[in-house]
């Protein structure tokens, strides 16, 4: 089990804190696995500093994909973007 720390913008931090947001979308530029602890530190882009608030979450699922492995054509992904849908 590893602990991974990442910055998060205030709007997304608040959504997680309230319990409304139960996922995180990140660039696949680090290793993370089920059971790891993800520490999200609130980062205020203006004035570019940490707020001092943080949330720790246990990772329950990690889904990874590359653009060329997607069901949709790359041009559509670039044009429309992607969305994550959570279920309760």
Legacy VTK file of the C-alpha trace (Angstrom):
# vtk DataFile Version 3.0
C-alpha trace
ASCII
DATASET POLYDATA
POINTS 88 float
0.000 0.000 0.000
1.341 3.415 -1.009
0.372 6.982 -0.186
0.148 9.329 -3.161
-0.267 13.092 -2.714
-1.698 15.347 -5.416
-2.916 18.934 -5.728
-6.612 19.611 -6.293
-8.468 22.817 -7.171
-10.887 24.250 -4.562
-14.036 23.586 -6.620
-13.218 19.868 -6.883
-11.990 19.697 -3.277
-15.350 21.049 -2.062
-17.272 18.542 -4.198
-15.322 15.654 -2.653
-15.618 17.111 0.850
-19.413 17.357 0.483
-19.594 13.736 -0.696
-21.006 14.661 -4.099
-17.833 13.786 -6.085
-16.656 10.197 -5.621
-14.042 9.903 -8.338
-10.865 11.593 -9.537
-9.745 11.990 -13.151
-5.962 12.252 -13.522
-3.284 12.003 -16.151
-1.755 8.522 -16.001
1.707 9.834 -15.105
2.103 8.055 -11.745
1.488 4.611 -10.293
-1.557 4.052 -8.094
-3.441 0.881 -7.194
-6.482 -0.318 -5.307
-5.842 -0.047 -1.576
-3.456 2.910 -1.895
-4.213 6.140 -0.062
-4.773 9.214 -2.214
-4.115 12.467 -0.377
-5.643 15.474 -2.119
-4.248 18.832 -0.994
-6.320 21.870 -1.890
-4.347 24.187 -4.173
-5.499 27.734 -4.810
-4.336 28.820 -8.269
-4.688 32.433 -7.192
-2.477 33.246 -5.237
-0.765 29.951 -6.174
-0.503 28.324 -2.771
-1.818 25.442 -0.705
-4.788 26.292 1.510
-3.786 23.839 4.239
-6.826 21.610 3.718
-6.430 18.006 2.627
-8.539 14.900 2.185
-7.362 11.284 2.379
-9.232 8.630 0.394
-8.629 4.901 0.040
-8.497 3.946 -3.639
-11.185 1.366 -4.457
-10.799 1.219 -8.261
-8.319 2.375 -10.899
-9.265 2.333 -14.580
-6.559 3.209 -17.092
-6.853 3.736 -20.814
-5.006 5.272 -23.736
-6.593 7.318 -26.507
-5.955 4.647 -29.142
-7.711 2.032 -26.956
-10.973 3.966 -26.739
-14.197 2.919 -28.416
-14.608 6.371 -29.990
-12.475 7.905 -32.750
-9.669 10.136 -31.442
-11.093 13.098 -33.385
-14.391 12.825 -31.474
-12.592 12.555 -28.135
-10.570 15.678 -28.954
-13.697 17.530 -30.124
-16.133 16.497 -27.388
-13.873 15.451 -24.494
-14.641 12.699 -22.015
-16.883 12.462 -18.987
-16.934 10.147 -15.994
-20.283 9.007 -14.682
-20.515 7.811 -11.079
-23.225 5.546 -9.801
-24.661 5.341 -6.282
LINES 1 89
88 0 1 2 3 4 5 6 7 8 9 10 11 12 13 14 15 16 17 18 19 20 21 22 23 24 25 26 27 28 29 30 31 32 33 34 35 36 37 38 39 40 41 42 43 44 45 46 47 48 49 50 51 52 53 54 55 56 57 58 59 60 61 62 63 64 65 66 67 68 69 70 71 72 73 74 75 76 77 78 79 80 81 82 83 84 85 86 87
